[in-house]
Amino acid sequence: MSKAKPNAKARLGTQLRGQLQQAYDARGESTSILFIDYSPGCRQDVVFPSQIEFLHFHHVEWDSRIESINYTPLKRVALIAGELLGTIVDVEITMKSGEVIWREVKPKEELAAGAASRANLQILIQTQAAKNENVRHEVWTEDQIYREPLLLRNRIRAMRWLVGARDFVLDAHEREVLALLRRLKAAEFRHFLALGESTQQALFGAAVLNLVRRGRVLSDLDAKPFTGRSKFYLGDNDES
């Protein structure tokens, strides 16, 4: 994965073209499709070289237990069978507990190719390097990514609201959302949209979803499709 490195003097379209060109060049002879999306956690655009990594992105961005995410971790080196070998993990995650996770995101078919395959050699290196650094190493495949398909679809839809509000400060909108929930205990998505004029509705929608992303507000997005009647409510640890 590669994180955007925008040039403040360049237009947005120029920045994205340059970023995508770097990602295309990094593929070498591969013909995989690239995916690009905005990361609210990093506040930058990120390019993903595969669909499985793009879908994994929607899991980590909505995991409120995570403190920070690094989509461009440094190369890891480990001594394997007397040989110094290096590889790059896909995502480095720092949890709010302080635990650091190096995560490899790969299709199952790559892992099933055999112990001598390049994918398995990378994982062997990462596992050993993780032991050396006292961090946790994980491998995610389709099994983890597609485990809750409804929730994944809802997160993908909800992310569009956050992307649309990327250039706005939502603090005031979030305060109004929390004030409404403290009065009513629970509310539907359409109720938050009604907090403002038509030009502000999208920002109130993004505000409540951003609070869900950070764990301040709970929802039924894991059980029902995301609609105007989706329900949101405060958790037991609400910070007044």
C-alpha positions as CSV (number, residue, x, y, z in Angstrom):
1,M,0.0,0.0,0.0
2,S,1.2,3.5,-0.6
3,K,0.1,6.7,1.2
4,A,-0.5,9.9,-0.6
5,K,2.3,12.5,-0.3
6,P,0.5,15.6,-1.7
7,N,2.4,18.6,-2.9
8,A,0.7,21.6,-1.4
9,K,1.5,23.6,-4.5
10,A,0.0,21.1,-6.9
11,R,-3.7,20.9,-7.8
12,L,-5.6,17.9,-6.3
13,G,-6.0,16.3,-9.7
14,T,-2.2,16.6,-10.3
15,Q,-1.5,15.2,-6.9
16,L,-3.7,12.1,-7.5
17,R,-2.3,11.5,-11.0
18,G,1.3,11.6,-9.6
19,Q,0.4,9.3,-6.7
20,L,-1.3,6.8,-9.0
21,Q,1.6,6.8,-11.4
22,Q,3.9,5.9,-8.6
23,A,1.7,3.0,-7.6
24,Y,1.4,1.9,-11.2
25,D,5.2,2.0,-11.5
26,A,5.6,0.0,-8.3
27,R,3.5,-2.9,-9.8
28,G,6.2,-3.8,-12.2
29,E,4.8,-6.2,-14.7
30,S,1.7,-6.9,-12.6
31,T,-1.6,-5.9,-14.1
32,S,-3.6,-5.7,-10.9
33,I,-6.3,-3.0,-10.6
34,L,-5.4,-0.2,-8.2
35,F,-7.9,1.3,-5.6
36,I,-7.6,4.7,-4.0
37,D,-9.6,6.1,-1.1
38,Y,-9.3,8.8,1.6
39,S,-8.3,7.6,5.1
40,P,-10.0,9.6,7.9
41,G,-7.6,8.0,10.3
42,C,-4.5,9.2,8.4
43,R,-6.2,12.3,6.8
44,Q,-4.6,11.4,3.5
45,D,-5.4,9.5,0.3
46,V,-4.1,5.9,0.2
47,V,-3.6,3.7,-2.9
48,F,-4.2,-0.1,-2.6
49,P,-2.8,-2.6,-5.1
50,S,-5.6,-5.1,-4.6
51,Q,-9.3,-5.3,-3.8
52,I,-8.6,-7.4,-0.7
53,E,-6.4,-4.7,0.7
54,F,-9.0,-2.0,-0.2
55,L,-11.7,-3.9,1.7
56,H,-9.3,-4.5,4.7
57,F,-8.9,-0.8,4.8
58,H,-12.6,-0.4,5.7
59,H,-12.1,-2.7,8.7
60,V,-9.1,-0.9,10.3
61,E,-10.6,2.6,9.6
62,W,-13.7,1.7,11.6
63,D,-12.0,-0.1,14.5
64,S,-12.3,2.2,17.4
65,R,-9.7,0.2,19.4
66,I,-7.0,1.5,17.0
67,E,-5.0,4.6,17.9
68,S,-3.0,5.0,14.6
69,I,-2.5,3.3,11.3
70,N,0.5,3.2,9.0
71,Y,-0.2,2.1,5.5
72,T,3.5,2.5,4.4
73,P,5.5,0.7,7.1
74,L,9.3,0.4,6.9
75,K,11.0,-2.7,5.6
76,R,11.4,-5.4,8.2
77,V,14.5,-7.5,8.3
78,A,15.1,-10.9,10.0
79,L,17.7,-13.6,10.1
80,I,16.2,-16.8,8.6
81,A,18.4,-19.9,8.2
82,G,21.5,-17.8,8.6
83,E,20.4,-15.4,5.8
84,L,19.4,-11.8,6.4
85,L,16.1,-11.3,4.6
86,G,13.7,-8.3,4.3
87,T,10.1,-7.8,3.6
88,I,7.4,-5.1,4.0
89,V,4.2,-5.7,6.0
90,D,1.0,-4.2,4.5
91,V,-0.2,-2.3,7.6
92,E,1.3,-1.3,10.9
93,I,-1.4,-0.8,13.6
94,T,-1.0,0.8,17.0
95,M,-3.8,0.0,19.4
96,K,-5.0,2.3,22.1
97,S,-3.6,-0.2,24.6
98,G,-0.2,0.4,23.2
99,E,0.1,-2.9,21.4
100,V,1.7,-2.8,17.9
101,I,0.4,-5.1,15.2
102,W,2.1,-5.9,11.9
103,R,-0.5,-7.2,9.5
104,E,-0.1,-9.0,6.3
105,V,-3.2,-9.0,3.9
106,K,-3.1,-11.8,1.3
107,P,-5.6,-13.9,-0.7
108,K,-5.9,-17.5,0.6
109,E,-4.8,-18.9,-2.7
110,E,-1.4,-17.2,-2.3
111,L,-1.0,-18.8,1.1
112,A,-2.0,-22.2,-0.2
113,A,0.7,-22.1,-2.9
114,G,3.2,-23.9,-0.6
115,A,5.8,-23.2,2.0
116,A,8.4,-22.3,-0.6
117,S,6.2,-19.6,-2.2
118,R,7.2,-16.0,-2.0
119,A,4.1,-15.1,0.1
120,N,4.9,-17.7,2.7
121,L,8.6,-16.7,2.8
122,Q,7.5,-13.1,3.5
123,I,5.2,-14.2,6.3
124,L,8.1,-16.3,7.8
125,I,10.3,-13.2,7.8
126,Q,7.6,-11.0,9.3
127,T,6.9,-13.5,12.0
128,Q,10.5,-13.6,13.0
129,A,11.0,-9.9,12.8
130,A,7.9,-9.4,14.9
131,K,9.4,-11.6,17.6
132,N,12.6,-9.5,17.5
133,E,10.6,-6.3,17.9
134,N,8.1,-7.7,20.4
135,V,5.1,-6.9,18.3
136,R,2.2,-9.1,17.2
137,H,2.1,-10.4,13.6
138,E,-1.2,-11.2,11.9
139,V,-2.3,-12.5,8.6
140,W,-5.7,-11.5,7.2
141,T,-7.3,-13.3,4.3
142,E,-10.9,-13.3,2.8
143,D,-11.9,-15.3,5.9
144,Q,-11.6,-12.3,8.2
145,I,-12.5,-9.6,5.6
146,Y,-15.8,-11.2,4.5
147,R,-16.8,-12.5,7.9
148,E,-19.5,-9.8,8.3
149,P,-20.6,-8.9,4.8
150,L,-23.5,-6.6,5.9
151,L,-21.3,-4.6,8.2
152,L,-18.6,-4.3,5.5
153,R,-21.1,-3.0,2.9
154,N,-22.4,-0.5,5.5
155,R,-18.9,0.7,6.2
156,I,-18.1,1.2,2.6
157,R,-21.3,3.3,2.1
158,A,-20.7,5.2,5.3
159,M,-17.1,6.0,4.3
160,R,-18.5,8.1,1.3
161,W,-20.1,10.5,3.8
162,L,-16.7,10.9,5.6
163,V,-14.9,11.4,2.3
164,G,-17.3,14.1,1.2
165,A,-16.6,16.0,4.5
166,R,-12.8,15.6,4.4
167,D,-12.1,19.3,4.0
168,F,-14.5,20.4,6.9
169,V,-14.0,20.6,10.6
170,L,-16.8,18.6,12.2
171,D,-16.3,19.4,15.9
172,A,-19.3,21.7,16.2
173,H,-21.5,19.2,14.3
174,E,-20.4,16.4,16.5
175,R,-21.2,18.4,19.6
176,E,-24.8,18.8,18.3
177,V,-25.1,15.1,17.5
178,L,-24.0,14.2,21.0
179,A,-26.3,16.7,22.5
180,L,-29.2,15.2,20.6
181,L,-28.3,11.7,21.7
182,R,-28.0,12.8,25.3
183,R,-31.6,14.2,25.1
184,L,-33.2,11.3,23.2
185,K,-30.8,8.4,24.2
186,A,-31.2,7.1,20.6
187,A,-31.9,8.6,17.2
188,E,-32.2,7.6,13.5
189,F,-29.8,8.8,10.9
190,R,-32.4,11.0,9.3
191,H,-32.8,12.9,12.6
192,F,-29.2,14.0,12.5
193,L,-29.6,15.2,8.9
194,A,-32.5,17.3,10.1
195,L,-30.3,19.2,12.6
196,G,-29.1,21.6,9.9
197,E,-30.2,23.4,6.7
198,S,-29.8,21.5,3.4
199,T,-26.2,22.8,3.0
200,Q,-25.3,21.3,6.4
201,Q,-27.1,17.9,6.2
202,A,-24.1,16.1,4.7
203,L,-21.8,17.4,7.5
204,F,-24.2,16.2,10.2
205,G,-24.3,12.8,8.6
206,A,-20.6,12.7,8.4
207,A,-20.4,13.8,12.1
208,V,-22.4,11.0,13.5
209,L,-20.6,8.4,11.4
210,N,-17.2,9.8,12.4
211,L,-18.3,9.4,16.1
212,V,-19.2,5.8,15.3
213,R,-15.8,5.3,13.7
214,R,-14.1,6.6,16.8
215,G,-16.3,4.6,19.2
216,R,-18.1,7.5,20.8
217,V,-21.5,6.5,19.3
218,L,-22.9,3.0,18.8
219,S,-25.2,1.9,16.0
220,D,-27.1,-1.0,14.5
221,L,-24.9,-1.0,11.3
222,D,-23.8,-4.6,12.1
223,A,-27.3,-5.9,12.0
224,K,-29.3,-3.9,9.4
225,P,-28.6,-2.1,6.1
226,F,-27.5,1.5,6.4
227,T,-30.5,3.7,5.6
228,G,-32.1,6.9,6.9
229,R,-33.7,4.8,9.7
230,S,-30.4,3.3,10.9
231,K,-30.3,3.8,14.7
232,F,-27.5,5.4,16.7
233,Y,-27.1,5.7,20.5
234,L,-24.6,6.5,23.1
235,G,-22.3,3.9,24.7
236,D,-22.0,3.4,28.5
237,N,-18.7,5.3,28.5
238,D,-20.1,8.5,27.0
239,E,-17.9,11.5,27.8
240,S,-20.1,14.4,28.6
